[in-house]
Amino acid sequence: MSQITSAQLSEWEAYDRLDPIGEMRGDIRNAQLRSLITNIVRQLYPEKGVEPVMTTPAELMIDWGGEKQEPPQQSQAEMKRILEGVARDQKRKAKKETKREEYLKSRPPPRKYRKK
């Protein structure tokens, strides 16, 4: 910054007013892509009994204005559903590990470890 002249700085400021660095179109394309991927995943892997909610690019736009938005509040039903899903997954994982341990205990040891 110490080597830039006042004229060069003025040119950059004018250029930034014409085509701001960060380019809004790029943000829009990014939001469209993020929305597309999110919607595809939600359609391919929907939660059982729940209709998938599709997103729009506007919902996924990056806010460079610095205005803080309040995050959406979850209802008690949503919180309960999420926690039940986590508990179900943990129970399934523990059951799988138990079955594996039982299998490993029930099979004979490999030949190289058997007593002769």
C-alpha distances in whole Angstrom, upper triangle without the diagonal:
4,5,6,9,10,13,11,9,13,14,12,14,17,17,16,19,22,21,19,17,20,23,26,28,27,28,31,32,31,33,36,36,36,39,41,41,41,44,46,46,47,50,51,51,52,53,57,59,55,54,51,48,46,42,40,37,36,37,35,32,28,28,24,25,25,29,31,34,37,38,42,45,47,51,53,55,51,51,54,54,51,53,56,54,52,56,57,55,55,59,59,57,59,62,61,60,64,65,63,65,68,68,67,70,72,72,73,71,70,72,71,71,75,77,80
4,6,8,10,13,12,11,14,16,15,16,19,20,20,22,24,24,23,21,24,26,29,32,31,31,35,36,35,37,40,40,40,43,45,44,45,48,49,49,51,54,54,55,56,57,61,62,59,58,54,52,50,46,44,41,40,41,38,35,32,31,28,28,28,32,34,37,40,42,45,48,50,54,56,58,55,54,58,58,54,56,59,57,55,59,61,58,58,62,62,60,62,65,64,63,67,68,66,67,71,71,69,72,75,74,76,73,72,75,73,73,77,79,82
4,7,10,12,10,10,14,15,14,16,19,19,19,22,24,24,23,21,24,26,30,32,31,32,35,36,35,37,40,40,40,43,45,45,46,49,50,50,52,54,55,55,57,58,62,63,60,59,55,53,50,47,45,41,41,42,39,36,33,33,29,30,31,34,36,39,43,44,47,50,52,56,59,60,57,56,60,59,56,58,61,59,57,61,62,60,60,64,64,61,64,67,65,64,68,69,67,69,72,72,71,73,76,75,77,74,73,75,74,74,78,80,83
4,7,8,6,7,10,11,10,13,15,15,16,19,20,20,20,18,22,24,27,29,28,29,32,33,33,35,38,38,38,41,43,43,44,47,48,48,50,53,53,54,55,57,60,62,58,57,53,51,48,45,43,39,38,40,37,34,31,31,27,28,29,32,35,38,41,42,45,48,51,55,57,59,55,55,59,58,55,57,60,58,56,60,61,59,60,63,63,61,64,66,65,64,68,69,67,69,72,72,71,74,76,76,77,75,74,76,75,75,79,81,84
4,5,5,6,9,10,11,12,14,15,17,19,20,21,21,20,24,25,28,30,30,31,34,35,35,37,40,40,41,43,45,45,47,49,50,51,53,55,56,56,58,59,63,64,61,59,56,53,50,47,44,41,40,41,39,36,33,32,29,29,30,33,36,39,43,44,47,50,53,57,59,61,58,57,61,61,58,59,63,61,59,63,64,62,63,66,66,64,67,70,68,68,71,73,71,72,76,76,74,77,80,79,81,79,77,80,78,79,82,85,87
4,5,5,6,9,10,11,12,14,15,17,19,20,19,19,23,25,27,30,30,31,33,35,35,37,39,40,40,43,45,45,46,49,50,51,52,55,56,56,57,59,63,64,60,58,55,52,50,46,43,40,39,40,38,35,32,31,27,27,29,32,35,38,41,43,46,49,52,55,58,60,57,57,60,60,57,59,62,60,59,63,64,62,63,67,66,65,67,70,69,68,72,73,72,73,77,77,76,78,81,80,82,80,79,82,80,80,84,87,89
4,5,5,6,9,10,11,12,14,15,17,18,19,19,23,24,26,28,29,30,33,34,34,36,38,39,40,42,44,45,46,48,50,51,52,54,55,56,57,59,63,64,60,58,55,52,49,46,43,39,38,40,38,35,32,31,28,28,30,33,36,39,42,44,47,50,53,56,59,61,57,57,61,61,58,60,63,61,60,64,65,63,64,67,67,65,68,71,69,69,73,74,73,74,78,77,76,79,82,81,83,81,80,82,81,81,85,88,90
4,5,5,6,9,10,10,12,14,15,16,16,16,20,21,24,26,26,27,30,31,31,34,36,36,37,39,41,42,43,45,47,48,49,51,52,53,54,56,60,61,57,56,52,49,47,43,40,37,36,38,36,32,30,29,26,26,28,31,34,37,40,42,45,48,51,54,57,58,55,55,59,58,55,57,60,58,57,61,62,60,61,64,64,62,65,68,66,66,70,71,69,71,74,74,73,76,78,78,79,77,76,79,77,78,81,84,86
4,5,5,6,9,10,10,12,14,15,15,14,18,19,22,25,25,26,28,30,30,32,34,35,35,38,40,40,41,44,45,46,47,50,51,51,52,54,58,59,55,54,50,47,45,41,38,35,34,36,34,30,27,26,23,23,25,28,31,34,37,39,42,45,48,51,54,55,52,52,56,55,53,55,58,56,55,58,60,58,58,62,62,60,63,66,64,64,68,69,67,69,72,72,71,74,77,76,78,76,75,78,76,77,80,83,85
4,5,5,6,9,10,11,13,14,14,15,19,20,22,24,25,26,28,30,30,32,34,35,36,38,40,41,42,44,46,47,48,50,52,52,53,55,58,59,56,54,50,47,45,41,38,35,34,36,34,30,28,27,23,23,25,28,31,34,37,39,42,45,48,52,55,56,53,53,57,56,54,56,59,57,56,60,61,59,60,64,64,62,65,67,66,66,70,71,70,71,75,74,74,77,79,78,80,79,78,80,79,79,83,86,88
4,5,5,6,9,10,11,12,13,14,17,18,21,22,23,24,27,28,29,31,32,34,35,37,38,39,41,43,44,45,47,49,50,51,52,54,57,58,55,53,49,46,44,40,37,33,33,35,33,29,27,27,23,24,26,29,32,34,38,39,42,46,48,52,55,56,53,53,57,56,53,56,59,57,56,59,61,58,60,63,63,61,64,67,65,65,69,70,69,70,74,73,73,76,78,77,79,78,76,79,78,78,82,85,87
4,5,5,6,9,10,10,10,10,14,15,18,20,20,21,24,25,26,28,30,30,31,33,35,36,37,39,41,42,43,45,47,48,49,50,54,55,52,50,46,43,41,37,34,31,30,32,30,26,24,23,20,21,23,26,29,31,35,36,39,42,45,48,52,53,49,50,53,52,50,52,55,53,52,56,57,55,56,59,59,58,60,63,62,62,65,66,65,67,70,70,69,72,74,74,76,74,73,75,74,75,78,81,84
4,5,5,6,9,10,9,10,14,15,17,20,20,21,23,25,26,27,29,31,31,33,35,36,37,39,41,42,43,45,47,47,48,50,53,54,51,49,45,42,40,36,33,30,28,30,29,25,23,22,18,18,21,23,27,29,33,34,37,41,43,47,50,51,48,48,52,51,49,51,54,52,52,55,56,54,56,59,59,58,60,63,62,62,65,67,65,67,70,70,70,73,75,74,77,75,74,77,76,76,79,82,85
4,5,5,7,9,9,12,15,15,17,19,20,21,23,25,26,27,29,31,32,33,35,37,38,39,41,43,44,46,47,48,49,51,54,55,51,49,46,43,40,36,33,30,29,31,30,26,24,23,20,20,23,25,29,31,34,36,39,42,45,48,51,52,49,50,53,53,50,53,56,54,53,57,58,56,58,61,61,59,62,65,64,64,67,68,67,69,72,72,72,75,77,76,78,77,76,79,78,78,81,85,87
4,5,5,6,7,9,12,12,15,16,17,19,21,22,23,25,27,28,29,31,33,34,35,37,39,40,41,43,44,46,46,48,52,53,49,47,44,41,38,34,31,28,27,29,28,24,22,22,19,20,22,25,28,30,34,35,38,41,44,47,50,51,48,48,52,51,49,51,54,52,51,55,56,54,55,59,58,57,60,62,61,61,65,66,65,67,70,69,69,72,74,74,76,74,73,76,75,75,79,82,84
4,5,5,4,6,10,10,12,15,15,16,19,20,21,22,24,26,27,28,30,32,33,34,36,37,38,41,42,43,44,45,49,50,46,44,41,38,35,31,29,25,24,26,25,21,19,18,15,16,19,21,24,27,30,31,34,38,40,43,47,48,44,45,49,48,45,48,51,49,48,52,53,51,52,56,55,54,57,59,58,59,62,63,62,64,67,67,66,69,71,71,73,72,71,74,73,73,76,79,82
4,6,6,9,12,11,13,15,17,17,19,21,22,23,25,27,28,29,31,33,33,35,37,38,39,41,43,44,44,46,50,50,46,44,41,38,35,31,28,25,24,26,25,21,20,18,16,16,19,21,24,26,30,31,34,37,40,43,47,48,45,45,49,48,46,49,51,50,49,53,54,52,54,57,57,56,59,61,60,60,64,65,64,66,69,69,68,71,74,73,76,74,73,76,75,76,79,82,85
4,6,9,12,10,12,14,15,17,18,20,21,23,24,26,27,28,30,32,33,34,36,38,39,40,42,43,44,46,49,50,46,44,41,38,35,31,28,24,23,26,25,21,20,20,17,18,21,23,27,28,32,33,35,39,41,44,48,48,45,46,50,49,47,50,52,50,50,54,54,53,54,58,57,56,59,61,60,61,64,65,64,66,69,69,69,72,74,73,76,74,73,76,75,76,79,82,85
4,6,9,7,9,10,12,14,15,16,18,19,21,22,24,25,27,28,30,31,33,34,36,37,39,40,41,43,46,47,44,41,38,35,32,29,25,22,21,24,22,19,18,18,15,16,20,22,25,26,30,31,33,37,39,42,46,46,43,44,47,46,44,47,49,47,47,51,51,49,51,54,54,53,56,58,57,57,61,62,60,63,66,65,65,68,70,70,72,71,70,72,72,72,75,79,81
4,6,6,8,11,11,12,14,16,17,18,20,22,22,24,26,27,28,30,32,33,34,36,38,39,39,41,45,46,42,40,37,34,31,27,24,21,20,22,20,17,15,15,12,13,16,19,22,23,27,28,30,34,36,40,43,44,40,41,45,44,41,44,47,45,44,48,49,47,49,52,51,50,53,56,54,55,58,59,58,60,63,63,63,66,68,68,70,69,68,71,70,70,73,77,79
4,5,9,11,10,11,14,15,15,17,20,21,21,23,25,26,27,29,31,32,33,35,37,37,38,40,44,45,41,40,36,33,31,27,24,21,20,22,20,16,14,15,12,14,16,19,22,23,27,28,30,34,36,39,42,43,40,40,44,43,40,43,45,43,43,46,47,45,46,50,49,48,51,54,52,53,56,57,56,58,61,60,60,63,65,65,67,66,65,68,67,67,70,73,76
4,6,9,7,8,11,12,12,14,16,17,17,20,22,22,23,26,27,28,29,32,33,34,35,36,40,41,38,36,32,30,27,23,21,17,17,19,16,13,11,12,10,12,14,17,20,21,24,25,27,31,33,36,39,40,36,37,40,39,37,39,42,40,39,43,44,41,43,46,46,45,48,50,49,49,53,54,52,54,57,57,57,60,62,62,64,63,62,65,64,64,67,71,73
4,5,6,7,9,10,11,13,15,16,17,19,20,22,23,25,26,28,29,31,32,33,34,36,40,41,37,35,32,29,26,23,20,16,16,18,16,13,12,13,11,14,16,19,21,22,25,26,28,31,33,37,40,40,37,38,41,40,37,40,43,40,40,44,45,42,44,48,47,46,49,51,50,51,54,55,54,56,59,58,58,62,63,63,65,64,63,66,65,66,69,72,75
4,5,5,6,9,10,11,12,14,15,16,18,20,21,22,24,26,27,29,30,32,32,34,38,38,35,32,29,26,23,20,17,13,12,15,13,10,10,11,10,12,15,17,19,20,23,23,25,29,31,34,37,37,34,35,39,37,35,38,41,38,38,42,43,41,43,46,45,45,48,50,49,50,53,54,53,55,58,58,58,61,63,63,65,64,63,66,66,66,69,73,75
4,5,5,6,9,10,10,12,14,15,16,18,20,21,23,24,26,27,29,30,31,33,37,37,34,31,28,25,22,19,16,12,13,15,14,11,12,13,13,16,19,20,22,22,25,25,26,30,32,35,38,38,35,36,39,38,36,39,41,38,39,42,43,41,43,46,45,44,48,50,48,49,53,53,52,55,58,57,57,60,62,62,64,63,62,65,65,65,68,72,74
4,5,5,6,9,10,11,12,14,15,17,18,20,21,23,24,26,27,28,29,32,35,36,33,31,27,25,22,18,16,12,13,15,13,10,11,13,13,16,18,20,22,22,25,24,26,29,31,34,37,37,34,35,38,36,34,37,39,36,36,40,41,38,40,44,43,42,45,47,45,46,50,50,49,52,55,54,54,57,59,59,61,60,59,62,62,62,65,68,71
4,5,5,6,9,10,10,12,14,15,16,18,20,21,22,24,26,27,27,29,33,34,31,29,25,22,19,16,14,10,10,12,9,7,7,9,10,13,15,17,18,18,21,21,22,26,27,31,34,34,30,31,35,33,31,34,36,34,34,38,38,36,38,41,40,40,43,45,44,45,48,49,48,50,53,53,53,56,58,57,60,59,58,61,61,61,64,68,70
4,5,5,6,9,10,10,12,14,15,16,18,20,21,22,24,26,26,28,32,32,29,27,23,20,17,14,11,7,8,11,9,7,9,11,12,15,17,18,20,19,22,21,22,26,27,30,33,33,30,31,35,33,31,34,36,34,34,38,38,36,39,42,41,40,44,45,44,45,49,49,48,51,54,53,54,57,58,58,61,60,59,62,62,63,65,69,71
4,5,5,6,9,10,11,12,14,15,17,19,20,21,23,24,25,28,31,32,29,27,23,21,17,14,12,9,11,13,11,9,11,14,15,18,20,21,23,22,24,23,24,28,29,32,35,34,31,32,35,33,31,34,36,33,34,38,38,36,38,41,40,39,43,44,43,44,47,48,47,50,52,51,52,55,56,56,59,58,57,60,60,60,63,67,69
4,5,5,6,9,10,11,12,14,15,17,18,20,21,22,24,26,29,31,27,25,22,20,17,14,12,8,11,12,9,8,9,13,14,17,19,20,21,20,22,21,22,25,26,30,32,32,28,30,33,31,28,31,33,31,31,35,35,33,35,38,37,36,39,41,40,41,44,45,44,46,49,48,49,52,53,53,56,55,54,57,57,57,60,64,66
4,5,5,6,8,10,10,12,14,15,16,18,20,21,21,24,27,28,25,23,19,17,13,10,8,5,7,8,5,5,8,11,13,16,18,18,19,17,20,18,19,22,23,26,29,29,25,27,30,28,26,29,31,29,29,33,33,31,34,37,36,35,39,40,39,40,44,44,44,46,49,48,49,52,53,53,56,55,55,58,58,58,61,64,67
4,6,5,6,9,10,11,12,14,15,16,18,20,21,23,26,27,24,22,18,16,12,10,8,5,8,10,8,9,11,15,17,19,21,22,22,20,22,21,21,24,25,28,31,30,27,28,31,29,27,31,32,29,30,34,34,32,35,37,36,36,39,41,39,41,44,44,44,47,49,48,49,52,54,53,56,56,55,58,58,59,61,65,67
4,5,5,6,9,10,11,12,14,15,17,18,19,22,26,27,24,22,18,17,13,11,10,8,11,12,10,11,13,16,18,21,23,23,24,22,24,22,22,25,26,28,31,30,27,28,31,28,26,30,31,28,29,32,32,30,33,35,34,33,37,38,37,38,42,42,41,44,46,45,46,49,51,50,53,52,52,55,55,55,58,61,64
4,5,5,6,9,10,11,12,14,15,16,17,20,23,25,22,20,16,14,12,9,9,7,11,10,7,9,11,15,17,20,21,21,21,19,21,19,19,22,22,25,28,27,23,25,27,25,23,26,28,25,25,29,29,27,29,32,31,31,34,36,34,36,39,39,39,41,44,43,44,47,49,48,51,51,50,53,53,54,56,60,62
4,6,5,6,9,10,10,12,14,15,16,18,22,22,19,17,13,11,8,6,6,5,9,8,7,9,12,15,18,21,22,22,21,19,20,18,18,21,21,23,26,25,22,24,26,24,22,26,27,24,25,29,29,27,30,32,31,31,35,36,35,37,40,40,40,43,45,44,45,48,49,49,52,52,52,55,55,55,58,61,64
4,6,5,6,9,10,11,12,14,15,18,21,22,20,17,14,12,9,8,8,8,12,12,11,13,16,19,22,24,25,25,25,23,24,22,21,24,24,26,29,27,24,26,28,25,24,27,28,25,26,30,29,27,30,33,31,31,35,36,34,36,40,39,39,42,44,43,44,48,49,48,51,51,51,54,54,54,57,60,63
4,5,5,6,9,10,11,12,14,17,20,22,19,17,13,13,11,10,11,11,14,13,11,14,16,20,22,25,26,26,25,23,24,22,21,24,23,26,28,26,23,24,27,24,22,25,26,23,24,27,26,24,27,30,28,28,32,33,31,33,36,36,36,39,41,40,41,44,45,45,48,48,47,50,50,51,53,57,59
4,6,5,6,9,10,11,11,14,17,19,16,14,11,10,8,7,10,10,13,11,10,13,16,19,22,24,24,24,23,21,21,18,18,20,19,22,24,23,19,21,23,20,18,22,23,20,21,25,24,22,25,28,26,26,30,31,30,32,35,35,35,38,40,39,40,43,44,45,48,47,47,50,51,51,53,57,59
4,5,5,6,9,10,10,13,16,17,14,12,8,8,6,6,9,11,14,12,12,15,18,21,24,26,27,26,25,23,23,20,19,21,20,22,25,23,19,22,24,21,19,23,24,21,22,26,25,23,27,29,27,28,31,32,31,33,36,36,36,39,41,40,42,45,46,46,49,49,49,52,53,53,55,59,61
4,5,5,6,8,10,13,16,18,16,14,10,11,9,10,12,14,17,16,15,18,20,24,27,29,30,30,29,26,26,23,22,24,23,25,27,25,22,24,25,22,21,24,24,21,23,26,25,23,26,28,26,27,31,31,30,32,35,34,34,37,39,38,40,43,44,43,47,47,46,49,50,50,53,56,59
4,5,5,6,8,11,14,16,14,13,10,11,10,11,14,15,18,16,15,19,21,24,27,29,29,29,28,26,25,22,21,23,21,23,25,23,19,21,23,19,18,21,21,18,19,23,21,19,23,25,23,23,27,27,26,28,31,31,31,34,36,35,36,40,40,40,43,44,43,47,47,47,49,53,56
4,6,5,5,8,11,13,11,9,6,8,8,10,13,15,17,15,15,19,21,24,27,29,29,29,27,24,24,21,19,20,19,20,22,20,16,19,20,17,16,19,19,16,18,21,20,19,22,24,22,23,27,27,27,29,32,31,32,35,36,36,38,41,41,42,45,45,45,49,49,49,51,55,57
4,6,6,9,12,13,11,9,7,9,9,11,14,17,19,18,18,21,24,27,30,32,32,32,30,27,27,24,22,23,22,23,24,22,19,22,22,19,18,22,21,18,21,24,22,21,24,26,24,25,29,29,28,30,33,32,33,36,37,37,39,41,42,42,45,46,46,49,50,50,52,56,58
4,6,10,12,14,13,12,10,12,12,15,17,19,22,21,20,23,26,29,32,34,34,34,32,30,29,26,24,26,24,25,26,23,21,23,23,20,19,22,21,18,20,23,21,19,23,24,22,23,26,26,25,28,30,30,30,33,34,34,35,38,39,39,42,43,42,46,47,47,49,52,55
4,7,9,12,11,11,9,12,13,15,18,20,23,21,20,24,26,29,32,34,34,33,31,29,28,24,23,24,21,22,23,21,18,20,20,16,15,18,18,14,16,19,17,16,19,21,18,20,23,23,22,25,27,27,27,30,32,31,33,36,36,37,40,41,41,44,45,45,47,50,53
4,6,8,7,7,6,9,11,14,17,20,22,20,20,24,26,28,32,34,33,32,30,28,26,23,21,21,19,19,20,18,15,17,18,14,14,17,16,13,16,18,16,16,20,21,19,21,24,24,23,26,29,28,29,32,33,33,35,38,38,39,42,43,43,47,48,48,49,53,55
4,6,5,8,7,11,13,16,19,22,24,21,21,25,27,29,33,34,34,33,30,27,26,22,20,20,17,17,17,14,12,14,14,10,11,14,13,10,13,15,13,13,17,18,17,19,22,22,22,25,27,27,28,30,32,32,34,36,37,38,41,42,43,46,47,47,48,52,55
4,6,8,10,13,16,19,22,25,27,24,25,29,31,33,36,38,37,36,34,31,29,25,23,22,19,18,18,15,14,16,15,11,12,15,13,11,14,16,13,14,18,18,17,19,22,21,22,25,26,26,28,30,31,31,34,36,36,37,41,42,43,46,48,47,48,52,55
4,7,9,12,16,19,22,26,27,24,25,29,31,33,37,38,38,36,34,30,28,25,22,22,18,17,17,14,13,16,15,11,13,16,14,13,17,18,16,17,20,20,20,22,25,24,25,28,29,29,31,34,34,35,37,39,39,41,44,45,46,50,51,51,52,55,58
4,6,9,12,15,19,22,23,21,22,25,28,30,33,35,34,32,30,27,25,22,19,19,16,15,16,12,11,14,14,11,12,16,14,13,16,18,17,18,21,22,21,23,26,26,26,29,31,31,33,35,36,36,39,41,41,43,46,47,48,51,53,52,53,57,60
4,6,9,13,16,20,21,19,20,24,26,28,32,33,33,32,30,26,25,22,19,19,17,17,18,15,13,17,17,14,15,19,18,16,19,22,20,21,24,25,24,26,29,29,29,32,34,34,35,38,39,39,41,44,44,45,49,50,50,54,55,54,56,59,62
4,6,10,13,16,18,16,17,20,23,25,29,30,30,29,27,24,23,20,17,18,16,17,19,16,14,17,18,15,15,19,18,16,19,22,20,20,24,25,24,26,29,29,29,32,34,34,35,37,39,39,41,43,44,45,48,49,49,53,54,53,55,58,61
4,7,10,13,15,12,14,17,20,22,26,27,27,26,24,21,20,17,15,16,15,16,18,16,14,17,18,16,16,20,20,18,20,23,23,23,26,27,27,28,31,32,32,34,36,37,37,40,42,42,43,46,47,48,51,52,52,55,56,56,58,61,64
4,7,10,12,10,12,15,18,20,24,25,26,25,24,21,20,18,16,18,17,19,22,20,17,20,22,19,19,22,23,21,23,26,25,25,28,30,29,30,33,34,33,36,38,38,39,42,43,43,45,48,48,49,52,53,53,56,57,57,59,62,65
4,7,8,7,8,11,14,16,20,22,22,21,20,17,18,16,14,17,17,19,22,21,18,20,23,20,20,23,24,22,24,27,27,26,29,31,30,31,34,36,35,37,40,40,40,43,45,45,46,49,50,51,54,54,54,57,58,57,60,63,66
4,5,5,7,9,13,15,18,20,21,20,20,17,18,17,16,19,20,22,25,24,21,23,26,24,23,27,28,26,27,31,31,30,33,35,34,35,38,39,38,40,43,44,44,46,48,48,49,52,53,54,57,57,57,60,60,60,63,66,69
4,5,5,6,10,12,15,17,19,18,19,17,19,17,17,21,21,24,27,27,24,26,28,26,25,29,30,28,29,33,33,31,34,37,36,36,39,41,40,41,44,45,45,47,50,49,50,53,54,55,58,57,57,60,60,60,63,66,69
4,5,5,9,10,13,15,16,16,16,14,16,15,15,19,20,23,27,26,23,25,28,27,26,29,31,29,30,34,34,33,35,38,37,38,41,42,42,43,46,47,47,49,52,52,53,55,57,57,60,60,59,63,63,63,65,69,72
4,6,9,10,14,15,16,15,14,12,13,12,12,15,17,20,23,23,20,22,25,23,22,25,27,26,26,30,30,29,32,35,34,34,38,39,39,40,43,44,44,46,49,49,50,52,54,54,57,57,57,61,61,60,63,66,69
4,6,9,12,14,15,15,15,13,15,13,14,17,18,21,25,24,21,22,26,24,22,25,28,25,26,30,30,29,31,34,33,33,36,38,37,39,42,43,42,45,47,47,48,51,52,53,55,55,55,58,58,58,61,64,67
4,6,9,11,13,13,14,12,15,14,16,19,21,24,27,28,24,26,29,28,26,29,31,29,29,33,34,32,34,37,37,37,40,42,41,42,45,46,46,48,50,50,51,54,55,56,58,58,57,61,61,61,63,67,69
4,6,9,10,11,12,12,14,14,16,20,22,25,28,29,25,26,30,29,26,29,32,30,30,33,34,33,34,38,37,37,40,42,41,42,45,46,46,48,51,51,51,54,56,56,58,58,57,61,60,60,63,66,69
4,5,7,7,9,9,13,13,16,19,22,25,28,29,26,27,31,30,28,30,33,32,31,35,36,35,36,40,40,39,42,44,44,44,48,49,48,50,53,53,54,56,58,59,61,60,60,64,63,63,66,69,72
4,5,8,10,12,15,16,19,22,25,29,32,33,30,30,34,33,31,33,36,35,34,38,39,37,39,42,42,41,44,47,46,47,50,51,50,52,55,55,55,58,60,60,63,62,62,65,64,64,67,70,73
4,6,9,11,15,16,19,22,25,29,32,33,30,31,34,34,32,34,38,36,36,39,41,40,41,44,44,44,46,49,48,49,52,54,53,55,58,58,58,61,63,63,66,65,65,68,67,67,70,73,76
4,6,9,13,14,18,21,24,27,30,32,29,29,33,33,30,32,36,35,34,37,39,38,39,42,43,42,44,47,47,47,50,52,51,53,56,56,56,59,61,62,64,63,63,66,66,65,68,71,74
4,6,10,12,15,18,21,24,28,29,27,27,31,31,29,31,34,34,33,36,38,37,38,42,42,42,44,47,47,47,50,52,51,53,56,57,57,59,61,62,65,64,64,67,67,66,69,72,75
4,7,9,12,15,18,21,24,26,24,24,27,28,26,28,31,30,30,33,35,34,35,38,39,39,41,44,44,44,47,49,49,50,53,54,54,56,58,59,62,61,61,65,64,64,66,69,73
4,6,9,12,15,18,21,23,21,21,25,25,23,25,29,28,28,31,33,32,33,36,37,37,39,42,42,43,45,47,47,49,51,52,53,55,57,58,61,60,60,64,64,63,66,69,72
4,6,8,12,15,18,20,18,18,22,22,21,23,26,26,25,28,30,30,31,34,35,35,37,40,40,41,43,45,45,47,49,50,51,53,55,56,59,59,59,63,63,62,64,67,71
4,6,9,13,15,17,15,15,18,19,17,19,22,22,22,25,27,26,28,30,31,31,34,36,36,37,40,41,42,43,46,47,47,50,52,53,56,55,56,60,59,58,61,64,67
4,7,10,13,14,12,13,16,17,15,18,21,20,21,24,25,25,27,29,30,31,33,35,36,37,39,41,41,43,45,46,47,49,51,52,55,55,56,60,60,59,61,64,67
4,6,10,12,10,10,14,15,14,16,18,19,19,22,24,24,25,28,29,30,32,34,35,36,38,39,40,42,44,45,46,48,50,51,55,54,55,59,59,58,60,63,67
4,7,8,6,6,10,11,10,12,15,15,16,18,20,21,22,24,26,27,28,30,31,33,35,36,37,39,41,42,43,45,47,48,52,52,53,56,57,56,58,61,64
4,5,5,6,9,10,11,13,14,16,17,19,20,21,23,24,26,27,29,30,32,33,35,37,38,39,41,42,44,45,47,49,52,53,54,58,58,57,59,62,65
4,5,5,6,9,10,11,12,14,15,16,18,20,21,22,24,26,27,28,30,32,33,34,36,37,39,41,42,43,45,47,50,51,52,56,57,55,57,60,63
4,5,5,6,9,10,10,12,14,15,16,18,20,21,22,24,26,27,28,30,31,33,35,36,37,39,41,42,43,45,49,49,51,55,55,54,56,59,62
4,5,5,6,9,10,11,12,14,15,17,19,20,21,23,24,26,27,29,30,32,33,35,36,38,39,41,42,44,47,48,49,53,54,52,54,57,60
4,5,5,6,9,10,11,12,14,15,17,18,20,21,23,24,26,27,29,30,32,33,35,36,38,39,41,43,46,46,48,51,52,50,52,55,59
4,5,5,6,9,10,10,12,14,15,16,18,20,21,22,24,26,27,28,30,32,33,35,36,37,39,41,44,45,46,50,51,49,51,54,57
4,6,5,6,9,10,10,12,14,15,16,18,20,21,23,24,26,27,29,30,32,33,35,36,38,39,43,44,45,49,50,48,50,53,56
4,5,5,6,9,10,11,12,14,15,17,19,20,21,23,25,26,27,29,31,32,33,35,36,38,41,42,43,47,47,46,48,51,54
4,5,5,6,8,10,11,12,14,15,16,18,20,21,22,24,26,27,29,30,32,33,35,37,40,40,42,46,46,44,46,49,53
4,5,5,6,9,10,10,12,14,15,16,18,20,21,22,24,26,27,29,30,32,33,35,38,39,41,44,45,44,45,48,51
4,5,5,6,9,10,11,12,14,15,16,18,20,21,23,24,26,27,29,30,32,33,37,37,39,42,43,42,44,47,50
4,5,5,6,9,10,11,12,14,15,17,18,20,21,23,24,26,27,29,30,32,35,36,37,41,41,40,42,45,48
4,5,5,6,9,10,11,12,14,15,16,18,20,21,23,24,26,27,29,31,34,35,36,40,41,39,41,43,47
4,5,5,6,9,10,11,12,14,15,17,18,20,21,23,24,26,27,29,33,33,35,39,40,38,40,43,46
4,5,5,6,9,10,11,12,14,15,17,18,20,21,23,25,26,27,31,31,32,36,37,36,37,41,44
4,5,5,6,9,10,11,12,14,15,17,18,20,21,23,24,26,29,30,31,35,36,34,36,39,42
4,5,5,6,9,10,11,12,14,15,17,18,20,21,23,25,28,29,31,34,35,34,35,38,41
4,6,5,6,9,10,11,12,14,15,17,19,20,21,23,26,27,29,33,34,32,34,37,40
4,5,5,6,9,10,11,12,14,15,17,19,20,22,25,25,27,30,31,30,31,34,38
4,5,5,6,9,10,11,12,14,15,17,18,20,24,24,26,30,30,29,30,33,36
4,5,5,6,9,10,11,12,14,15,17,19,22,23,25,29,30,28,29,32,35
4,5,5,6,9,10,11,12,14,15,17,20,21,23,26,28,26,27,31,34
4,5,5,6,9,10,11,12,14,16,19,19,21,25,26,24,25,28,32
4,5,5,6,9,10,11,12,15,18,19,21,25,26,24,25,27,31
4,5,5,6,9,10,11,12,16,17,19,23,25,23,24,27,30
4,5,5,6,9,10,11,14,15,16,20,22,20,21,24,27
4,5,5,6,9,10,13,14,16,20,21,19,20,22,26
4,5,5,6,9,12,14,16,20,21,19,19,22,25
4,5,5,6,10,12,14,17,19,18,18,21,24
4,6,6,8,9,11,15,16,14,15,18,21
4,6,8,9,12,15,17,14,14,17,20
4,7,9,12,15,17,15,15,17,20
4,7,9,12,14,13,12,15,18
4,7,9,11,10,9,12,14
4,6,8,6,6,10,13
4,6,6,7,10,12
4,5,5,9,10
4,6,8,10
4,7,9
4,6
4
